[in-house]
Amino acid sequence: MSEVGALCQACALCCDGTLFARVSVTETEHALLERSGLKTELRAKNKRVLPQPCGALQGTRCGCYRERPEPCREYVCLLAKALEDGEVSHHGALKVVEEARRRSAALGAKLSPGEGPLMRRAREQADTSVEVREALGFLEAHLRRHFLGGSRAQLFERVRRER
């Protein structure tokens, strides 16, 4: 297995709801996912999505790897690209993932109990809690820098379009 593959299997932030709220799927992918027992949602304009965290996620590994949707096949985060380009070591990349998990846990500890993915709940509560807003900003900055790229405005625009 490549170093990037090993990093992906140790990370899964793109599948657990930390980086994305949902993944767009085609009708063909929807049928394959449904046969595997994974539920998709029908969004506006008859757009199918696979909500995150992904129901196929087993720890940090994909339980439907061979049938995963095209966006999952194509997505490569900035950290994986940096590892592939030799800009960061495998050990260094794992430290970045650990830091993202630490910041995510710190954010989760500040949230009121509720249903749904951590990031969605945090964004809903950020308007009413300075502590949540600060912890969310701290996590988002780390995710932007190491996984997503782009400015805070671009990140919020991407999130807005996903809704």
C-alpha positions as CSV (number, residue, x, y, z in Angstrom):
1,M,0.0,0.0,0.0
2,S,1.2,3.5,-0.8
3,E,2.0,6.0,1.9
4,V,-1.0,8.1,0.8
5,G,-3.2,5.0,1.0
6,A,-2.0,4.3,4.5
7,L,-2.6,7.9,5.5
8,C,-6.1,7.8,4.2
9,Q,-6.9,4.6,6.0
10,A,-5.6,6.1,9.2
11,C,-7.5,9.4,8.8
12,A,-11.0,9.3,7.3
13,L,-11.8,12.9,8.2
14,C,-13.3,13.2,4.7
15,C,-15.7,10.4,5.6
16,D,-16.6,11.0,9.2
17,G,-18.4,14.4,8.7
18,T,-15.4,16.6,9.7
19,L,-14.6,17.8,6.3
20,F,-17.9,17.3,4.4
21,A,-21.5,17.1,5.4
22,R,-22.5,15.0,2.3
23,V,-21.2,13.5,-0.9
24,S,-23.0,13.9,-4.2
25,V,-23.9,10.6,-5.9
26,T,-25.3,9.6,-9.2
27,E,-28.5,7.5,-9.5
28,T,-26.2,4.5,-10.5
29,E,-24.1,5.0,-7.4
30,H,-27.2,5.5,-5.3
31,A,-28.5,2.0,-6.4
32,L,-25.1,0.4,-5.5
33,L,-25.0,2.1,-2.2
34,E,-28.6,1.1,-1.4
35,R,-27.8,-2.5,-2.2
36,S,-24.9,-2.3,0.3
37,G,-27.4,-1.0,2.9
38,L,-26.3,2.6,2.8
39,K,-29.0,5.2,2.8
40,T,-28.8,8.3,0.5
41,E,-30.9,11.4,0.7
42,L,-32.8,13.2,-2.0
43,R,-32.0,16.9,-2.0
44,A,-33.3,19.9,-3.9
45,K,-33.4,19.5,-7.7
46,N,-33.5,15.7,-7.3
47,K,-29.9,15.6,-6.3
48,R,-28.8,12.4,-4.4
49,V,-26.3,12.7,-1.6
50,L,-24.7,10.3,0.8
51,P,-24.8,12.0,4.3
52,Q,-21.7,12.1,6.4
53,P,-20.5,10.5,8.6
54,C,-20.7,7.7,6.0
55,G,-22.5,4.6,7.1
56,A,-19.9,2.5,5.5
57,L,-17.1,3.9,7.7
58,Q,-15.7,1.2,9.9
59,G,-13.3,2.9,12.3
60,T,-11.2,4.8,9.7
61,R,-11.7,2.4,6.9
62,C,-14.2,2.3,4.1
63,G,-16.6,-0.6,4.2
64,C,-17.7,-0.1,0.6
65,Y,-14.3,0.8,-0.9
66,R,-14.9,-1.0,-4.3
67,E,-18.3,0.6,-4.7
68,R,-17.5,4.0,-3.3
69,P,-18.9,7.0,-5.2
70,E,-16.8,8.9,-7.8
71,P,-16.3,11.9,-5.5
72,C,-14.8,9.6,-2.9
73,R,-12.5,8.0,-5.5
74,E,-11.3,11.4,-6.8
75,Y,-10.9,13.4,-3.6
76,V,-7.4,13.9,-2.4
77,C,-6.9,16.3,0.5
78,L,-4.0,18.8,0.7
79,L,-2.3,16.7,3.3
80,A,-2.2,13.6,1.1
81,K,-0.9,15.8,-1.8
82,A,1.8,17.1,0.5
83,L,2.8,13.6,1.5
84,E,2.8,12.5,-2.1
85,D,5.0,15.4,-3.1
86,G,7.4,14.8,-0.2
87,E,6.6,18.0,1.6
88,V,5.6,16.1,4.8
89,S,6.7,12.8,6.1
90,H,4.2,10.0,6.9
91,H,4.8,10.5,10.6
92,G,4.3,14.3,10.2
93,A,1.1,13.8,8.3
94,L,-0.2,11.5,11.1
95,K,0.6,14.2,13.6
96,V,-1.5,16.7,11.5
97,V,-4.4,14.2,11.6
98,E,-4.0,13.7,15.4
99,E,-4.2,17.5,15.8
100,A,-7.4,17.7,13.8
101,R,-8.9,15.0,16.0
102,R,-7.8,16.8,19.1
103,R,-9.3,20.0,17.9
104,S,-12.5,18.2,16.9
105,A,-12.8,16.6,20.4
106,A,-12.3,20.0,22.0
107,L,-15.1,21.4,19.9
108,G,-17.3,18.5,20.7
109,A,-16.8,19.0,24.4
110,K,-18.2,22.5,24.1
111,L,-21.4,21.5,22.2
112,S,-24.8,21.0,23.8
113,P,-25.9,17.4,23.4
114,G,-27.7,16.8,20.1
115,E,-28.1,14.7,17.0
116,G,-26.2,15.0,13.8
117,P,-22.6,15.5,12.6
118,L,-20.3,17.5,14.9
119,M,-19.6,20.2,12.4
120,R,-23.3,20.8,11.6
121,R,-24.1,21.0,15.3
122,A,-21.2,23.4,15.9
123,R,-22.2,25.7,13.1
124,E,-25.8,25.8,14.5
125,Q,-24.5,26.6,18.0
126,A,-21.7,29.0,17.0
127,D,-24.1,32.0,16.9
128,T,-25.1,31.5,20.5
129,S,-21.8,30.5,22.1
130,V,-18.5,32.3,22.0
131,E,-16.7,29.2,23.2
132,V,-18.2,27.1,20.4
133,R,-17.4,29.8,17.8
134,E,-13.8,30.0,18.9
135,A,-13.3,26.2,19.0
136,L,-15.0,25.9,15.6
137,G,-12.7,28.6,14.1
138,F,-9.7,26.9,15.6
139,L,-10.7,23.6,14.0
140,E,-11.7,25.1,10.6
141,A,-8.4,27.0,10.3
142,H,-6.5,23.7,10.8
143,L,-8.7,21.9,8.3
144,R,-8.4,24.7,5.7
145,R,-4.6,24.8,6.1
146,H,-4.0,21.0,6.0
147,F,-6.9,19.4,4.2
148,L,-9.1,21.8,2.2
149,G,-7.3,24.9,1.3
150,G,-8.9,28.3,0.5
151,S,-10.0,31.2,2.6
152,R,-12.6,31.2,5.4
153,A,-15.0,32.9,3.0
154,Q,-14.5,30.2,0.4
155,L,-15.0,27.5,3.1
156,F,-18.3,29.0,4.2
157,E,-19.4,29.4,0.6
158,R,-18.7,25.7,0.0
159,V,-20.6,24.8,3.1
160,R,-23.5,27.1,2.1
161,R,-23.7,25.4,-1.3
162,E,-23.8,22.0,0.3
163,R,-27.0,22.8,2.2
